[in-house]
Each structure stands twice: as structure tokens, then as C-alpha cells.
Amino acid sequence: MKQSSSASTTFILVTLLLDTLGVGLIIPVGPELVGKLVGGDPAATSRSFGILIALYSVMQFVFAPVLGGLSDRFGRRAVILPSLLGATASYLLSGWSRTLAWLFVGRVIAGITGASFSAATAYIADVTPPEKRAQSFGLVGAAFGLGFIVGPALGGLLGNGDPRVPYFVAAGLNLTNFVYGLVVLPESLRPELRRPFALARANPFGSLRNLARDPIVLGLTGTMTCGYMSQMILQAAWQLTNKARFDWKPADVGLSLGIVGIAQAVVQGGLIRVIMPRFGERRVLVGALAVGAMGMAAFGLATEPWMIYAITLPFALGGLSGPATQSLISREVSASEQGELQGSLTSLASVTAILAPLLATNLIARFGPPDALPRVPGAAFFAAACFLLVGLGLALAFFAKNPAAAPASKAA
């Protein structure tokens, strides 16, 4: 029988919340710090920042299946807590860096420790019965949303004078989070459900191949990939596009992302409890992808700053596609394989986090300048909308071939 403990779920959600808050703090000031280290040259800043994003994502891709597999062997707690100490070290190193190389090293460490998300989501699967996992994964999204309510806004304010300050604040939050988890976070994976760690299974490319073992998992992987691509494009393009169109400062970027966080928290922390049981994962997935595509297109068409804020709340409904897809996929593996599955999904997200920013920034460079022909300032957002439409088409095709509801989680 599944271990059931609302307190355990609360612990891990607080862990994700504080970790996300630390990440959110540095979003508005990352390009500012890179600019200082490269002497203020805009082209060098752009190229270096792109490498910085890619480094983080590459590390997550490589280490997510490793940490997921280790959590299946030694337990979730044994992976999550040391990762928080590593995150603390990465933020301190980045804040103290006086050269670009040291900033890169800090992001490498951050990418490795950030891969512990696979263990955290496996923890959620451990303590939640299959029929309630969509709601629980929605709460994970709400935790991220809440982190982005306070984090970017605070980071924009703290970084106005010195872009290094938010890094030190993030380090303090992660250290506090570690101490909190050390005291109150229980282990979720029972000893009899653990399995030996195999390096072959922890191979990141092998981890991606694991997604092909089950036809339902494989069938939904394309939809999830499109969703990841759209989300990562949005994150990479948000500051660059809105700064170019509306001359946004770090504080404006932080405030807007805070509003996005509020909308995500409302939808994934509250509305999902009403919407998911009433309509089911499949219909919610289809509707959310359609709404998300329309929202992305609207962001691309916006000509005034107020339009961005007006679009945000309805756009947040599109975020329900993630929990719906993840719930359908998680039903297909046993309790002892949840860590490996979540590691595979995190690796998939990491691949898109490498590709999507490169695509987004190249689209902005090609179509965003005033002398571009044709000039399409919102080109990156339109690309994100196209990915969601492709994902919608894949989901509809898959559901047409597999009309039966996804089966309940398999026995361990």
C-alpha cells in the first residue's frame, strides 16, 4: 500500500519552493553579472550568457538519471539533502566570482545539484496514490509558481545596486532549506522497494531510451517534449524580448515574473483540484495545450506592457498540461522505478533546455532588430506556440489510437 502522509508532501513542496525561490532571485540579474565580467560588451554578454544557460542544462541532462537512480537505491532523502548543500556552494561561488570561468564553474555545480529534482518528484510519487498524482504534481507546479512570485521580484530589487547580492541570498535560502530538511524530512521509499544502482541505467541517453519501453509513455513523450520546448523558449525570451520591446529593467522583469508565479500558483495549486477530477487528465491535457498555444501567440503579438499582464492569468491555464501528462506517464511504472522515470523526464527537460534557448535567442537576433526584414519582435513566442500546437496534434493522434483510459499504476 502506498505510504500516505500529507506532512511528507508538505515537506518536499517546501523544499521545492525554497529552492525555486533561490533560483528566481538571480533571474533578473544573471545577464547583468555576466556583462560586468565581460566588460559590458553586448555581443559577448549574449554569447556568454547562452553558454551559461547551456552548461547548467548539460549538467542536469547528465546527472538527472544518476541522481534519480541513486534515489531508487539509497532513498530520496539521501539525494535531496546533499544536493541542497551543493546548491549553497554553487551560489556562493557564483557570487564571489571575479572571472567568467568561475561563474561557469558555479553554474556547473548548480546544474548537477539541480538534477535532484528527479528525486524530489519521485518522492511525490512515493507518498501519493495514483489517482491523486495529477493534483500532487500540480502542487509541485504551484510551489514553483510561488517561488517565482517572490524570487524574481526580490532579485530585481536586491540586484539594482549589485547583481551579486541575490546570489548570496539564494545561498542562504538553500542552506536554511538544508537544515530544515535535515530535521523534518522523512524518507519516503521503503527498503523493500529499493533496487541496486546500475550505471548503465544512469546513462543519460539510456535514460531517454527508457521512455520507449512502455507504449503509453512513448506515445506521450513527444507531447511532453513540445511542452518543455515551449516553456524553455518562454524563459529564454522573456527578458530579451520584453527589454527590446518595452525597455524593461530588472525590476520590471522581476515584477512580471512574479505575476506569472501568482497565476501559476492559482491554477496549479487550486483550480487543478476542481478541473482534473471533473474532466480527467486526457481532456485537461488537450484543453491546456490549446490555451497555452493561444497565450504564447498573444505574448508575441503584444504591443504594450499592460497586454503582457492581461494575458498572464488565462495563459497560466496552459500549465495544466504538464501535471496531466506527468500523471498519465507515472501510472505506467512501478513504485521502485519512479525515480528512474522522473530522472528520464528530467533528462528530457534538460535536452530541451539546451536547444530551446539557442533557438529562442537566434530567432530574437534574426527577427528582433529594428532593421530586420521581416521584423517580428515576438518571433520566439510564436515558435513556442507552434511547439504547443505540434504537441496538441501528437496528443490527439495518440488518444485516437488509444481510446481507453491509462491503467492504474503497476504493482511494485
HELIX and SHEET records of a PDB file:
HELIX    1   1 SER A    6  ILE A   26  1                                  21    
HELIX    2   2 GLY A   30  LEU A   37  1                                   8    
HELIX    3   3 PRO A   42  PHE A   74  1                                  33    
HELIX    4   4 ARG A   77  TRP A   96  1                                  20    
HELIX    5   5 LEU A  100  GLY A  114  1                                  15    
HELIX    6   6 PHE A  117  VAL A  127  1                                  11    
HELIX    7   7 PRO A  130  LYS A  132  5                                   3    
HELIX    8   8 ARG A  133  LEU A  158  1                                  26    
HELIX    9   9 VAL A  165  VAL A  184  1                                  20    
HELIX   10  10 PRO A  191  LEU A  193  5                                   3    
HELIX   11  11 LEU A  199  ALA A  202  1                                   4    
HELIX   12  12 PRO A  204  ASN A  210  1                                   7    
HELIX   13  13 PRO A  215  PHE A  246  1                                  32    
HELIX   14  14 PRO A  250  VAL A  266  1                                  17    
HELIX   15  15 VAL A  267  LEU A  271  3                                   5    
HELIX   16  16 ILE A  272  LEU A  301  1                                  30    
HELIX   17  17 PRO A  305  ALA A  316  1                                  12    
HELIX   18  18 LEU A  317  LEU A  320  5                                   4    
HELIX   19  19 SER A  321  SER A  330  1                                  10    
HELIX   20  20 ALA A  335  GLU A  337  5                                   3    
HELIX   21  21 GLN A  338  PHE A  367  1                                  30    
HELIX   22  22 ALA A  379  LYS A  401  1                                  23    
END                                                                             
